[in-house]
Amino acid sequence: MEITALHALVVLTPLLAGWFMDIILGDPAELPHPVVWFGKAISACERRLNHGDERVRKGAFTAIGLIVSVYLSAVLILRVLAPLPWIELSVEAIGVFFCLAGTTLAREVKMVFEAADRSVEEGRRQVSRIVGRDTAHLTDQEVRTAALETLAENLSDGVIAPLFWYALLGVPGMLAYKMVNTLDSMIGYHSPRYLEFGRWAAKIDDAANYIPSRLTALLMIVAAGRIDLLGFVRKYGPAHASPNSGWPEAALAGILDCRFGGPHDYFGEVFDKPYIGTNPRPLTSIDMIKAITINRKAEIMMVMLVAVVRLTVG
């Protein structure tokens, strides 16, 4: 297919405009965010359905129904706007912007290290904004480790995976993925309340992130110029309790020559997670800067890959 300048402009405008908006703005708190709406829909379904018998079936109905509804709603909106191409492209760009979360978390991780440099108490308070574990008793090293683990995971969940699904299914696929991710973050737990109701949400999230998580690890080691770490990532990637989170964590642990994992306290319940890496050295702000730089390079590489795919398939 011949790629004309107009074709390239139409295809790449939503991707590049949305990505640049994320770089510049992050997630402005004053703007309404689709994930907030997703969360309200999930909460409403959970309150209404997560009781009595057939909780697994009800949870499957909730997860699949919400994901399909988001995808079809986005398709319908874009088809309605099709006669107004520049408005359609603008709406797509805003959709890409809302689905990316690379800049915001990089800023948060930087603030964690800056707070930890002042005191461990400030570090604990700051890292509690981005992790789900109990941070009240974390050591200085554990605060920094938790922040970098989250940074690696978010590169996959908040950047590479949304772009992967954008490459395959456009903005509707990207938004549907964000619903998948939000479902997992809200009900995909092994707690008594969500064990049955959230089972399908967790499994769908595992499937949706299977390729992106491994692609994230590959992009990270390529960005670092450390192809020699492939064996390291293959060894430690499957060590995580999650089938996906361990891969980007292993890549970053190898790049920084540090160790992630170990016991985590989730509000009274201790989870003894396997270690990823072997060097329990202290982490510093230099490591944080290096990690953020690797994330940004991997993100740029992924945007370039997606641009090529979208230009090729139109």
N, C-alpha and C positions, 0 to 999 in steps of 0.2 A: 504494500500500500504506500502511495506517495504521501509524504508528510509535508504539508504546506505550512507556511507561517501562520495562517489563520487557524488551521487544524491544531497546531501546537499551542497556540494561544488559548483556544477554547478548552483543550484537554488539560493544560497545565495550570491555568489560572486558579481554579479552586484549591488544588493541592498547594501551590506555592504561596498564594495569598493567605490561606488558612494557617500554613506553617509559619510564615513570617509574623502573623498576628500572635501566634503562641509565643514565639521568641520575644516579641516586644512587650506583650501584655501579660503573658501567663494566664492565670485564672482570676480575673478581677472579681472581687467579692460582691461588688454592687450589681453585676450582671446576672440575670436569671440563667440558670444552667440546666440543660436537659437531664443531667444525672440527678439533680434534686427532684425533678418530676418523676424520673424513673424510681427513685427511692420512695416517693410517696405512693406510687402505684403498687410497688412491691409490698410496702407496709400494709396497705389497705387489703390486698389479697391475703397476706399472711394472717392478719387479724381475723378475717372472715372464714378462712379455710383451714388453718392449722389447728385443728382440734378434732376429736372423735376418731372414727375409723378411716381407712383408706388415705392416710396422710401422704404416702409415697405418690399415689395417683393424683391427689390434689396438688401436690408440689410439682409434679410433671406438667399438669395442666396449666398451672400458674407460670412456670418457667417458659414452656414452649409458647403458650398463648401471648405472653408479654413480648418475647423476642420476635415472634412473627408479626405481632401488631406494630411494633416499632418499625420493622423493615418495610411492611406494606404501607404504613402511613407515610414514610419518607418517600417511597416510590410514587405514591399518589400525589404528594405535594409537588414533587419535581415534574411530574407529568402535567399537572395543572399549570405550572410555571413555564413549561416548554415553549409556548408561543412568545414568551418574554425572555429571550436567552440571557441577557445581561443580568436580569433579576434572578433567574435560575442559577447562573454562575455565582452570583453574590451569596445566595442562600447556601449553595454547596460549600463555598469558602468558609462561611460562618459555621457550617456543620463540621468541617475539618478542624477548624479552630477549637470548637468545643470538645472535640474528641481527643485532642492531644494534650498531654500533661507533662511534657519534658521540662519546660522552663520552671514551672512552679515548684516541683519537687527538688530540682537542683538548687533553687533559692532556699528552700526549707532545710536541705542538708547542710548548705553553707552556714545557715543560721545556727544549726545544731552545734557545729564545730566551733563557731565563734562563741556561743554560749558556754560550751564545755571548757573552752580556754579560760573563761572567767571563773567558773566554778562548776563542780559536778552537779549541784542542785539546779543551776540554770540549764545545764545540759539535759538533765532529766525532764524538766518541764518542757523544753523545746522539742525533744525527740518524741514526747508523748503525743504531739500533734500529727505525727506521720506513721506511728507504729501501733499495733493492736495489743501489744503485751503490756504487762504491769511495769512501769518504769521507776517506781518509788525507791527501789533498792539497787538499781543498776550502778555498777562501778563506772568510772570515767571511760575505761576501755570498752565496756559493754554499751555505753551510750553511743560511742563513735562507731562501734561495730554494727549496732542496730541501724544507724543512719545509712551506712554504706550498703548493708544488705538490702534495705528498702530502696535505695537508689538503683541498685542492680535489677531488682524485681520490677521496679516501676519503668525502667527502660523497656522491658518486655511488655508489661501490661498497659503502660500509659503512652507508649510511642510506637514501638515496632509492631505489636499486634494490631492496633488500630490501622496503621498504614498498610499492613499485610492484607487486612480485610477490605480496605479501601481499594487496593490494587485489584482484588478479585471481584468485588461487588459494589464499588463506588461508595458514595456517602450513605446510602441505605445500609450497606453491609457494615460500614464503620459504626453507625449508630446502633445497629443490632448487636455488634460486639460489645459496645459500652453497656448495653442492657445485660448481656451475658455476664460481664465483669461485675456490674453492680449487684446482680442477683447473687453471685458467689460471695461477694463481700458482705452481704446482708444476711443471707440464709444458708450459705454453703458450709456450715460448721458441723462438727461431730458432737455438739452438745445435745443433751436430752430434748431440748425444744426443737432443734432443727435437724436432728439426725435423719428422720424420715422425710419431713417436708422439704428439706433442702438438698436431698440426695441428687435429684436430677440437675438442679442448678450447679452443683459442684462438678458433676460428671460432664455437663455441657461445657463448663469453663475449662476443664482439663483438656477436652477435645479441641476447643477453639484456640487454646494456647500451645498445643503440642508442637506445631511447626514454628510459630513465632518465637517461642522461648529458646529453641535450639538455634534458630537463625540469629537471635540476639547475641547469643554466646559467640557464634562465628564472627559476626560483625565486630564485636568488642575486641577479639584477639587480632583480627585483621587491622582494626583501627590502631591497636597498640603495636602492630608490627611483630606480633608474637605467635606466629603459626605453630611454633614448637609447643604451645600450650594445648594443642588439640588432645593429646593423650591425657593431660591433667584434667581437662574438662570432661572427657569421656569417663574418667575414673570417678570424679567427685560430683558430676552433674546428677547422677541417679541417687546420690546419697541423701538428698533432701526428702523429707516426708511428702512433699508435693512432687508430683511427677514432672513439674515444669520449673518451679522456682529455683531449683538447684543449679540449672544450667547457666543462667546469667550470673548467679552468685559465684559459681565455680570459676567462671571466666574472670570476674573481677578479683577474686582471691588469688588466682594465678598471676594476674597482671601486677597486683600490689605485693605479691609474696607475703600474704597474711593468712589468717585463719578466721573463718566465719562459723556459725552454728554453735552447738553446745546447749546447755540447759537454758530454757526460757520459762519465765513465770507468767502465765496467763491468768492473773487475778485469782491467785490461790491454788492453781493447778500447775504443777511443774511438768514441762515437756522436755525430755532429754533428747534434743535433736543431734544427729550425727555431726561431727566436725567436717567442714569443707576447707581443705588445706591443712598444712602442718606447722606453719610458723606463727606462734602466738605473740608476735612482736607488738609493741605499742603502736597505735595508729595516730597520725598527726594531721594537721591541716594541709600539709604537703600531699598526703595521700588523698585527702578530699578533693583538692584541686586537680590532681591527676585523674581521679575517678570521674569527676564532672567533665573534664576534657575528653576522656575516652567516650563517655556517653554522648557528648555532642558530636564527635566525629562519627560514631556509629549511626546516630540519627541522620546526619547529612548523607551518609552512604545509603541509608535506607530510602530517603527521599529521592535520591538519584535513581535507585533501582525501581522504585514505584513509578517515577516519571517515565522511564524507559518502557516499562510494562504498559502503562496507560497510553503512551504514544503508539506503541506497537499494535495494541488491540483496539484503540479508539475509544 
